[in-house]
Amino acid sequence: MKFYILILFLFFSCLDTPNSSLKVNSSSKKIEQNTTTTRLIDDEIPTTTTTLDDNGHGDGSNPGGPTDSAPIVFEVSDSNIELNLNEEVMIPFKVKALDEFSGGDVTLEIENSFDDIEVSLNVDQFSLEPNESQDVILKVTTIDMSPSFKDEKIKLLLKAGEGEKSETRFEFNFTVEATLIIGVTSDAVPHTYNLKTKSVCLRAHGGDGARIIYKNMTMNFGENGNGPCMHAEPPTLDHCRVAERLAPGEEFIQKRVPESAGKVDSLFYNHFENSDNIGRRIYFNLDPGEQQGKCDE
């Protein structure tokens, strides 16, 4: 006897986001809030069918083509995740049992992992009855030492039915950019930044290398032309343009530091506020483990 599981990807037209300091870029439909990002898309993902034999294994066949319904469906607004370094995203989705589901326990797990990247689910075991759904949140967190890559997959495995015999898989497309945004979040002296540690440690990144972007993340620091200007040590990084201090929301995009530059570093602080100089540094092209002692505090 064969079981047919059809994975339907349904999309919501919008997602709820917390009400604070939102910046919307309508061209990409990207909504940003600090380091938490939610994305909306228009394109639908094609329906996929998985066929299981009596032992619960897929045989790759699909007699008669896709059916009209399935016992379990995923409802997700966007299956694409794009993060910079030192960012976090929370993706809400639903696991819904359709009318023909017989009811019972459901387990959900993440099948793969990444170095220096945290991927977790807020719930991984629950029970469903026909036409019931479970809200789930996928949380993905990068740090400064995370690797960068394009078009990897975060793979979810759902098991349901008696003896968890039925399996359904779902994949998020996952990209991490070799970009780190260092944001000034307060005009207090020394300034506060959106960093978990005083200094920043980056591993080597392929291609053109890692890129630093300085950003004034405050609401009013610099509105009178007295905003921060980030000091740097050439040739590793370019010094700020002292005549163009950052107004609230503005960015200063640094040149990239390629792997070929070797293990280099640069001091950073607000050039116009000497008391902000407390020894913060950016270390480039470190090997995993070399951040210890440099970026611990």
DRENZAMI-172750 format. One line per 10 residues: for each residue x, y, z of N, C-alpha, C. Coordinates in Angstrom, 3 decimals. Layout:
BEGIN
X/Y/Z/X/Y/Z/X/Y/Z  ... .
This chain:
BEGIN
0.835/-1.185/0.000/0.000/0.000/0.000/0.874/1.240/0.000  0.558/2.214/-0.768/1.386/3.408/-0.883/0.655/4.625/-0.334  1.440/5.474/0.250/0.911/6.738/0.742/1.447/7.862/-0.126  0.637/8.815/-0.436/1.063/9.944/-1.270/0.986/11.222/-0.438  2.130/11.879/-0.365/2.193/13.125/0.403/2.501/14.269/-0.550  1.642/15.219/-0.581/1.800/16.380/-1.465/2.147/17.603/-0.627  3.281/18.207/-0.929/3.692/19.414/-0.196/3.189/20.632/-0.961  2.294/21.382/-0.359/1.776/22.603/-0.990/2.390/23.792/-0.289  2.883/24.710/-1.043/3.430/25.911/-0.438/2.418/27.045/-0.699  1.747/27.493/0.351/0.776/28.561/0.248/1.405/29.826/0.813 .
1.025/30.929/0.294/1.692/32.158/0.699/0.682/33.180/1.223  1.049/33.860/2.336/0.266/34.979/2.835/0.659/36.256/2.097  -0.274/37.146/1.969/0.036/38.393/1.283/0.794/39.365/2.154  0.791/39.155/3.459/1.538/40.041/4.327/1.823/39.342/5.627  2.785/39.905/6.402/3.162/39.379/7.710/3.081/40.507/8.714  2.733/40.198/9.984/2.766/41.183/11.047/4.189/41.421/11.468  4.548/42.674/11.653/5.879/42.997/12.156/5.722/43.952/13.317  6.627/43.899/14.287/6.537/44.800/15.432/6.587/46.250/14.990  5.934/47.108/15.793/5.831/48.512/15.426/6.979/49.292/16.021  8.128/49.335/15.361/9.224/50.176/15.825/10.242/50.362/14.723 .
10.480/51.615/14.390/11.584/52.014/13.515/11.703/51.155/12.278  10.654/51.044/11.488/10.695/50.232/10.280/11.170/51.054/9.103  11.979/50.439/8.280/12.415/51.061/7.027/12.007/50.136/5.908  11.169/50.617/4.982/10.628/49.776/3.923/11.233/50.161/2.595  11.744/49.161/1.895/12.246/49.343/0.543/11.245/48.673/-0.382  10.358/49.448/-1.004/9.259/48.867/-1.755/9.718/48.117/-2.990  10.882/48.460/-3.530/11.333/47.801/-4.751/11.662/46.336/-4.514  12.182/46.015/-3.328/12.520/44.626/-3.041/11.528/43.989/-2.081  10.552/44.767/-1.609/9.604/44.313/-0.610/10.304/43.760/0.620  11.364/44.429/1.022/12.134/44.005/2.190/11.812/44.932/3.347 .
11.412/44.360/4.450/11.090/45.129/5.637/12.177/44.876/6.648  12.833/45.939/7.141/13.924/45.767/8.084/13.552/46.373/9.421  13.936/45.685/10.493/13.809/46.243/11.823/15.033/45.850/12.619  15.964/46.796/12.786/17.229/46.515/13.445/17.895/45.332/12.760  18.134/44.207/13.504/18.779/43.056/12.877/17.791/41.955/12.557  16.494/42.207/12.740/15.488/41.206/12.425/14.821/41.573/11.118  14.793/40.649/10.173/14.302/40.940/8.840/13.212/39.961/8.444  12.122/40.487/7.895/11.066/39.657/7.341/10.878/40.058/5.895  10.720/39.096/5.007/10.611/39.409/3.586/9.294/38.900/3.008  8.779/39.656/2.034/7.559/39.277/1.340/7.877/39.034/-0.126 .
7.265/38.030/-0.729/7.492/37.762/-2.140/6.166/37.537/-2.848  6.196/37.652/-4.172/5.004/37.444/-4.983/4.976/36.072/-5.649  6.161/35.540/-5.994/6.217/34.310/-6.769/5.807/33.099/-5.943  5.036/32.212/-6.548/4.647/30.977/-5.894/5.646/29.879/-6.211  5.865/28.993/-5.239/6.758/27.860/-5.437/5.933/26.691/-5.970  6.399/25.998/-7.007/5.615/24.898/-7.576/5.327/23.808/-6.560  4.189/23.158/-6.727/3.805/22.032/-5.883/4.723/20.844/-6.118  5.059/20.142/-5.040/5.932/18.979/-5.115/5.225/17.772/-4.523  5.414/16.615/-5.108/4.797/15.382/-4.613/5.869/14.393/-4.196  5.705/13.774/-3.018/6.583/12.715/-2.553/5.767/11.436/-2.386 .
6.260/10.332/-2.921/5.566/9.059/-2.822/6.328/8.131/-1.882  5.627/7.579/-0.883/6.227/6.667/0.065/5.689/5.250/-0.143  6.574/4.242/0.043/6.107/2.866/-0.018/5.633/2.427/1.358  5.318/1.150/1.519/4.774/0.663/2.781/5.748/0.790/3.942  7.031/0.946/3.645/8.030/1.120/4.686/8.343/2.594/4.941  7.583/3.471/4.286/7.781/4.892/4.501/8.931/5.481/3.737  9.422/4.805/2.698/10.550/5.303/1.918/10.061/5.819/0.568  10.621/6.915/0.105/10.254/7.453/-1.194/10.822/6.608/-2.314  9.984/6.257/-3.304/10.486/5.466/-4.427/10.667/6.310/-5.675  10.372/7.594/-5.551/10.611/8.489/-6.674/9.489/8.488/-7.697 .
8.480/7.656/-7.540/7.386/7.598/-8.518/6.271/8.541/-8.120  5.401/8.808/-9.081/4.281/9.699/-8.834/3.150/9.301/-9.777  2.530/8.128/-9.572/1.482/7.675/-10.483/0.320/8.653/-10.533  -0.086/9.008/-11.741/-1.253/9.859/-11.902/-0.990/11.323/-11.669  0.235/11.701/-11.317/0.553/13.108/-11.086/0.064/13.578/-9.736  0.238/14.864/-9.428/-0.153/15.406/-8.136/-1.637/15.243/-7.864  -1.980/14.987/-6.600/-3.375/14.921/-6.195/-3.848/16.319/-5.831  -5.150/16.445/-5.463/-5.706/17.756/-5.179/-5.446/18.223/-3.758  -5.096/17.311/-2.852/-4.900/17.684/-1.470/-3.863/16.773/-0.835  -3.429/17.112/0.385/-2.433/16.320/1.088/-2.748/16.333/2.571 .
-2.259/15.337/3.340/-2.535/15.310/4.781/-1.940/16.495/5.527  -0.755/16.952/5.109/-0.061/18.042/5.791/0.402/19.066/4.757  0.215/20.353/5.065/0.741/21.396/4.199/1.522/22.403/5.030  2.539/23.013/4.391/3.263/24.127/4.987/2.699/25.418/4.408  2.464/26.387/5.246/2.055/27.711/4.804/3.151/28.692/5.222  3.829/29.267/4.224/4.953/30.158/4.508/4.957/31.291/3.498  5.248/32.494/3.966/5.181/33.657/3.082/6.397/33.763/2.172  7.539/33.234/2.617/8.768/33.386/1.835/9.732/32.284/2.233  10.240/31.553/1.274/11.199/30.483/1.560/12.637/30.925/1.323  12.857/32.223/1.126/14.205/32.745/0.889/14.693/33.515/2.112 .
15.850/33.146/2.631/16.442/33.814/3.783/17.783/34.395/3.357  17.959/35.700/3.539/19.212/36.376/3.222/19.632/37.192/4.436  20.824/36.917/4.957/21.316/37.603/6.140/22.717/38.140/5.902  23.037/39.229/6.596/24.411/39.674/6.721/25.027/38.993/7.935  26.273/39.280/8.207/26.900/38.808/9.427/26.320/39.564/10.622  26.264/38.879/11.767/25.749/39.486/12.996/24.303/39.969/12.848  23.483/39.130/12.225/22.060/39.441/12.079/21.219/38.252/12.522  19.942/38.525/12.707/19.001/37.490/13.136/17.684/37.667/12.391  17.074/36.572/12.015/15.776/36.623/11.353/14.858/35.594/11.998  13.586/35.929/12.092/12.578/35.011/12.618/11.502/34.853/11.554 .
11.321/33.634/11.077/10.382/33.340/9.984/9.189/32.568/10.532  8.008/33.177/10.567/6.827/32.432/11.012/6.227/31.614/9.868  5.770/30.425/10.179/5.041/29.621/9.196/4.062/28.716/9.926  3.192/28.091/9.168/2.186/27.195/9.737/2.366/25.783/9.199  2.104/24.814/10.052/1.981/23.417/9.642/0.507/23.073/9.813  -0.154/22.740/8.709/-1.606/22.562/8.733/-1.991/21.153/8.311  -2.866/20.546/9.097/-3.414/19.230/8.761/-4.688/19.420/7.960  -4.782/18.728/6.832/-5.978/18.823/6.013/-7.025/17.799/6.468  -8.148/17.838/5.826/-9.304/17.059/6.266/-9.028/15.564/6.290  -8.218/15.058/5.358/-7.975/13.624/5.286/-6.910/13.128/6.253 .
-6.265/14.044/6.999/-5.293/13.621/8.002/-6.027/12.944/9.150  -5.532/11.816/9.569/-6.231/11.034/10.590/-6.025/11.559/11.994  -5.124/12.522/12.173/-4.872/13.072/13.495/-3.733/12.354/14.196  -3.075/13.058/15.096/-2.006/12.440/15.859/-0.824/13.361/16.049  0.279/12.781/16.527/1.476/13.548/16.847/2.268/13.890/15.583  2.886/15.054/15.634/3.734/15.532/14.547/5.062/15.985/15.155  6.158/15.610/14.541/7.476/16.096/14.960/8.117/16.847/13.802  8.880/17.862/14.143/9.536/18.700/13.146/10.982/18.877/13.577  11.921/18.643/12.674/13.331/18.780/13.014/14.109/19.430/11.886  15.261/20.004/12.261/16.176/20.606/11.289/17.214/19.552/10.943 .
17.331/19.226/9.666/18.169/18.102/9.251/19.645/18.456/9.097  19.972/19.725/8.940/21.373/20.078/8.699/21.786/21.237/9.591  23.086/21.543/9.605/23.608/22.614/10.457/24.718/23.351/9.717  25.118/24.502/10.282/26.143/25.353/9.683/27.113/25.794/10.777  28.379/25.948/10.420/29.376/26.431/11.374/29.055/27.867/11.790  29.064/28.107/13.096/28.909/29.453/13.657/27.623/30.147/13.206  26.569/29.361/12.960/25.246/29.890/12.652/24.239/29.080/13.458  23.361/29.766/14.174/22.352/29.087/14.983/21.033/29.019/14.218  20.492/27.817/14.098/19.200/27.604/13.461/18.333/26.818/14.436  17.153/27.324/14.766/16.322/26.663/15.768/14.843/26.863/15.467 .
14.018/26.018/16.067/12.564/26.101/15.985/12.014/26.353/17.385  10.980/27.170/17.478/10.410/27.437/18.799/9.549/26.285/19.292  9.110/25.414/18.393/8.350/24.222/18.771/8.659/23.123/17.766  8.868/21.905/18.251/9.204/20.814/17.333/8.370/19.555/17.543  7.479/19.560/18.525/6.571/18.439/18.763/5.194/18.982/19.096  4.176/18.460/18.422/2.807/18.906/18.663/1.837/17.880/18.093  0.582/18.031/18.426/-0.466/17.145/17.917/-1.419/17.951/17.053  -1.913/17.305/16.006/-2.866/17.948/15.110/-4.045/17.037/14.855  -5.208/17.630/14.755/-6.412/16.967/14.294/-6.728/17.497/12.901  -7.592/16.824/12.148/-7.934/17.320/10.812/-8.335/18.791/10.833 .
-7.802/19.559/9.895/-8.088/20.981/9.711/-7.504/21.875/10.809  -6.658/21.336/11.663/-5.973/22.156/12.649/-4.598/22.577/12.117  -4.059/23.654/12.704/-2.730/24.111/12.298/-1.909/24.478/13.522  -0.600/24.467/13.345/0.335/24.826/14.398/1.241/25.945/13.903  1.317/27.032/14.667/2.242/28.117/14.340/3.646/27.742/14.788  4.617/27.949/13.899/6.016/27.633/14.182/6.872/28.832/13.768  7.950/29.074/14.505/8.891/30.133/14.155/10.264/29.524/13.962  10.846/29.762/12.792/12.224/29.386/12.499/13.111/30.591/12.797  14.107/30.401/13.665/15.014/31.473/14.047/16.408/31.169/13.519  17.007/32.129/12.814/18.345/31.962/12.256/19.195/33.148/12.704 .
20.364/32.855/13.294/21.228/33.893/13.834/22.650/33.716/13.318  23.203/34.779/12.738/24.608/34.770/12.338/25.407/35.616/13.324  26.720/35.362/13.399/27.625/36.154/14.222/28.706/36.732/13.325  29.627/37.512/13.913/30.655/38.117/13.069/31.565/37.068/12.439  31.778/35.905/13.097/32.647/34.860/12.561/31.910/33.839/11.694  30.674/34.093/11.368/29.934/33.167/10.503/30.530/33.142/9.104  30.413/32.022/8.394/30.847/31.975/6.994/29.821/32.652/6.093  30.228/32.933/4.875/29.299/33.464/3.876/29.144/32.447/2.758  27.973/32.417/2.140/27.692/31.483/1.051/26.394/31.897/0.376  26.140/31.295/-0.779/24.917/31.562/-1.520/24.191/30.253/-1.796 .
22.877/30.334/-1.736/21.994/29.249/-2.193/22.234/27.925/-1.474  22.509/27.988/-0.172/22.474/26.775/0.643/21.024/26.505/1.037  20.795/25.415/1.748/19.442/25.028/2.125/19.360/24.799/3.636  18.294/25.282/4.240/17.912/24.863/5.582/16.806/23.837/5.402  17.059/22.607/5.818/16.170/21.491/5.515/15.368/21.085/6.741  14.046/21.107/6.601/13.148/20.678/7.662/12.547/19.321/7.325  12.430/18.475/8.334/11.833/17.160/8.179/10.646/17.053/9.115  9.475/16.758/8.553/8.257/16.566/9.329/7.871/15.100/9.296  7.572/14.540/10.458/7.118/13.161/10.566/5.745/13.145/11.219  4.856/12.346/10.675/3.489/12.306/11.192/2.904/10.909/10.997 .
1.785/10.665/11.644/1.107/9.385/11.487/1.611/8.338/12.461  0.995/7.198/12.439/1.347/6.105/13.344/2.801/5.687/13.121  3.570/5.682/14.190/4.972/5.319/14.083/5.797/6.324/13.295  5.283/7.546/13.125/5.954/8.594/12.337/6.392/8.060/10.982  5.497/7.286/10.379/5.822/6.614/9.128/5.853/7.576/7.939  5.001/8.580/7.979/4.914/9.526/6.869/5.897/10.665/7.079  6.670/10.982/6.066/7.672/12.040/6.139/7.431/13.082/5.049  7.568/14.335/5.450/7.451/15.443/4.511/8.632/16.373/4.725  9.239/16.843/3.672/10.391/17.731/3.777/10.079/19.097/3.170  10.710/20.105/3.767/10.566/21.472/3.288/11.927/22.146/3.363 .
12.265/22.979/2.377/13.572/23.628/2.337/13.434/25.141/2.217  14.235/25.847/3.018/14.408/27.289/2.863/15.709/27.534/2.092  15.676/28.417/1.129/16.897/28.853/0.461/17.629/29.820/1.380  18.932/29.638/1.565/19.660/30.352/2.608/20.951/30.948/2.052  21.089/32.278/2.199/22.275/32.995/1.757/22.786/33.882/2.888  24.096/33.864/3.107/24.735/34.770/4.065/25.745/35.615/3.306  25.576/36.930/3.366/26.477/37.853/2.696/27.669/38.174/3.599  28.831/38.382/2.985/30.046/38.730/3.738/30.057/40.219/4.038  28.994/40.684/4.684/28.827/42.097/5.013/28.465/42.229/6.485  29.124/43.143/7.156/28.826/43.415/8.563/28.494/44.890/8.714 .
27.317/45.170/9.262/26.910/46.544/9.531/27.254/46.878/10.972  28.112/47.876/11.157/28.450/48.371/12.486/27.645/49.641/12.702  26.694/49.581/13.602/25.773/50.689/13.787/25.986/51.420/15.099  26.052/52.745/15.029/26.051/53.576/16.228/24.601/53.682/16.699  24.335/53.260/17.945/22.956/53.227/18.434/22.672/54.277/19.500  23.693/55.013/19.921/23.485/56.048/20.933/24.590/57.083/20.829  24.259/58.339/21.162/25.270/59.382/21.166/25.944/59.506/22.520  25.608/58.624/23.455/26.307/58.618/24.739/27.796/58.371/24.492  28.644/58.861/25.393/30.087/58.746/25.202/30.676/57.856/26.297  31.449/56.796/25.933/31.636/56.337/24.555/30.328/55.849/23.961 .
30.231/55.878/22.625/28.996/55.492/21.962/28.700/54.013/22.183  27.435/53.661/22.064/27.054/52.254/22.037/26.843/51.826/20.586  27.145/50.551/20.328/27.060/49.996/18.978/26.192/48.745/19.000  25.789/48.311/17.831/24.938/47.121/17.707/25.767/45.841/17.737  26.779/45.799/18.567/27.698/44.677/18.618/27.596/43.986/19.974  27.818/42.680/19.981/27.776/41.926/21.218/29.107/41.976/21.956  30.173/42.290/21.241/31.508/42.404/21.828/32.118/43.742/21.430  33.161/44.153/22.155/33.776/45.451/21.871/34.413/45.465/20.489  35.154/44.406/20.167/35.814/44.313/18.870/35.102/43.300/17.985  35.461/43.307/16.703/34.817/42.449/15.705/35.866/41.534/15.090 .
35.541/40.260/14.981/36.437/39.281/14.366/35.735/38.628/13.177  36.388/38.679/12.020/35.834/38.111/10.796/36.764/37.035/10.256  36.168/35.943/9.804/36.960/34.921/9.128/37.241/35.357/7.698  38.063/34.603/7.006/38.330/34.885/5.596/37.097/34.548/4.766  36.787/35.405/3.813/35.667/35.195/2.912/36.180/35.195/1.474  35.664/34.279/0.691/36.082/34.176/-0.698/35.588/35.335/-1.540  35.853/35.252/-2.819/35.419/36.308/-3.728/36.122/37.611/-3.441  35.345/38.693/-3.308/35.912/40.019/-3.072/36.233/40.270/-1.603  35.882/39.331/-0.721/36.185/39.486/0.686/35.054/40.110/1.483  35.374/40.467/2.730/34.371/41.000/3.658/34.236/42.512/3.496 .
33.029/42.989/3.802/32.755/44.417/3.689/32.147/44.925/4.991  32.633/46.075/5.445/32.099/46.754/6.617/31.254/47.940/6.161  30.089/48.094/6.779/29.252/49.270/6.546/29.002/49.935/7.890  29.419/51.184/8.028/29.108/51.954/9.231/27.755/52.638/9.032  26.938/52.615/10.075/25.592/53.189/9.953/25.223/53.943/11.228  24.629/55.105/11.045/24.057/55.854/12.162/22.645/55.326/12.385  22.483/54.504/13.424/21.192/53.872/13.705/20.353/54.667/14.713  20.785/55.860/15.068/20.036/56.654/16.045/18.911/57.425/15.351  18.040/57.984/16.173/16.926/58.766/15.644/17.274/60.246/15.470  18.223/60.750/16.296/18.480/62.196/16.239/19.945/62.587/16.354 .
20.839/61.645/16.588/22.268/61.974/16.676/22.767/62.339/15.275  23.134/63.582/15.083/23.603/64.028/13.784/22.588/64.816/12.992  21.416/65.048/13.542/20.410/65.793/12.780/20.803/67.253/12.599  21.744/67.724/13.419/22.238/69.096/13.285/23.611/69.143/12.630  23.983/68.052/11.958/25.261/68.019/11.265/26.430/67.572/12.108  26.162/67.117/13.338/27.234/66.720/14.246/27.300/65.201/14.423  26.892/64.459/13.420/26.858/63.008/13.508/28.232/62.378/13.517  28.292/61.058/13.697/29.584/60.370/13.782/30.283/60.293/12.429  31.594/60.200/12.503/32.454/59.985/11.336/33.464/58.940/11.768  33.415/57.751/11.160/34.152/56.620/11.687/35.622/56.644/11.272 .
36.467/56.757/12.289/37.914/56.712/12.090/38.330/55.317/11.631  39.305/55.239/10.754/39.840/53.955/10.283/41.327/54.110/10.027  42.004/52.980/9.828/43.439/52.969/9.613/43.764/52.441/8.218  44.003/53.339/7.269/44.418/52.902/5.935/45.752/52.159/6.025  46.036/51.243/5.097/45.242/50.947/3.899/44.159/49.884/4.112  44.068/49.326/5.346/43.078/48.267/5.551/41.681/48.777/5.248  41.325/49.914/5.831/40.029/50.544/5.596/40.238/52.026/5.302  39.247/52.626/4.661/39.307/54.047/4.352/38.795/54.866/5.532  39.469/55.982/5.798/39.003/56.887/6.833/37.725/57.574/6.354  36.896/57.973/7.313/35.640/58.633/6.952/35.911/59.962/6.250 .
34.920/60.420/5.534/34.996/61.737/4.904/34.542/62.757/5.952  35.486/63.492/6.498/35.183/64.332/7.661/34.159/65.419/7.349  34.023/65.754/6.087/33.033/66.771/5.720/31.641/66.181/5.544  31.525/64.880/5.651/30.232/64.218/5.432/29.912/63.319/6.621  29.643/63.920/7.751/29.300/63.172/8.956/27.922/62.535/8.788  27.737/61.392/9.418/26.540/60.590/9.180/25.322/61.168/9.896  24.301/61.468/9.120/23.014/61.854/9.679/22.263/60.591/10.096  21.211/60.713/10.896/20.452/59.521/11.286/20.014/58.705/10.072  20.325/57.406/10.108/19.951/56.496/9.031/20.970/56.379/7.915  21.962/57.263/7.866/22.943/57.240/6.782/24.016/56.188/7.015 .
24.640/55.746/5.903/25.655/54.708/5.939/26.950/55.198/5.288  28.060/54.665/5.746/29.350/54.842/5.086/29.852/53.453/4.729  29.878/53.146/3.423/30.214/51.810/2.948/31.712/51.730/2.696  32.375/50.839/3.415/33.808/50.660/3.273/34.139/49.786/2.065  35.383/49.853/1.626/35.856/48.931/0.605/35.950/47.531/1.204  35.955/46.532/0.345/36.059/45.146/0.808/37.514/44.811/1.151  37.654/43.888/2.075/38.982/43.404/2.463/39.083/41.953/2.009  39.851/41.664/0.959/39.906/40.302/0.423/40.772/39.393/1.288  40.618/38.116/1.056/41.410/37.122/1.783/42.902/37.312/1.520  43.229/37.782/0.317/44.640/37.973/-0.058/45.330/39.060/0.763 .
44.542/39.906/1.461/45.134/40.954/2.293/45.805/40.384/3.532  45.490/39.126/3.854/46.082/38.502/5.026/45.382/38.927/6.308  46.024/38.635/7.427/45.440/38.946/8.732/45.735/40.399/9.080  44.785/41.269/8.818/44.932/42.704/9.057/43.834/43.161/10.002  44.002/44.353/10.550/42.982/44.882/11.459/42.988/46.397/11.398  41.950/46.991/11.972/41.821/48.448/11.969/41.049/48.893/13.200  41.513/49.970/13.818/40.798/50.611/14.914/39.567/51.324/14.355  38.476/51.410/15.163/37.344/52.230/14.719/36.721/52.950/15.916  36.363/54.212/15.667/35.664/55.035/16.650/35.222/56.311/15.949  34.417/57.102/16.622/33.952/58.360/16.058/35.113/59.360/16.065 .
35.528/59.761/14.883/36.681/60.648/14.709/36.519/61.961/15.480  35.289/62.417/15.669/35.042/63.698/16.325/34.749/63.557/17.815  34.944/62.356/18.359/34.705/62.159/19.783/35.803/61.253/20.330  36.865/61.862/20.830/38.011/61.079/21.286/37.665/60.117/22.411  36.676/60.444/23.208/36.285/59.564/24.315/35.610/58.285/23.826  35.278/58.243/22.535/34.728/57.014/21.959/35.836/56.021/21.620  37.084/56.468/21.669/38.219/55.609/21.344/38.575/54.761/22.566  38.001/53.571/22.639/38.269/52.665/23.766/38.895/51.358/23.267  39.558/51.428/22.122/40.291/50.265/21.635/39.492/49.265/20.833  38.377/49.666/20.257/37.608/48.751/19.396/38.383/48.508/18.102 .
38.462/47.249/17.702/39.165/46.913/16.472/38.325/45.943/15.640  38.614/45.922/14.331/38.042/44.941/13.404/39.194/44.080/12.913  39.101/42.780/13.138/40.126/41.831/12.702/39.592/41.066/11.487  40.383/41.000/10.434/39.974/40.354/9.192/40.763/39.058/8.963  40.110/38.135/8.265/40.737/36.917/7.735/41.330/36.010/8.819  40.597/35.899/9.927/41.024/35.012/10.997/40.613/33.573/10.692  41.376/32.628/11.219/40.970/31.234/11.191/40.010/30.984/12.348  39.063/30.061/12.197/38.167/29.749/13.312/38.963/29.401/14.569  38.612/30.035/15.659/39.314/29.857/16.917/40.244/31.010/17.248  40.727/31.711/16.239/41.647/32.829/16.464/40.963/34.040/17.072 .
39.629/34.063/17.068/38.915/35.196/17.663/39.025/35.197/19.182  39.352/34.064/19.764/39.467/33.985/21.215/40.606/34.875/21.698  40.291/35.699/22.689/41.259/36.652/23.187/41.225/37.981/22.472  40.626/38.026/21.309/40.503/39.285/20.566/39.099/39.863/20.662  38.106/38.998/20.586/36.710/39.454/20.519/35.848/38.769/21.574  36.412/38.520/22.744/35.671/37.839/23.812/34.831/38.797/24.642  35.320/40.003/24.837/34.641/40.922/25.746/33.728/41.883/25.020 .
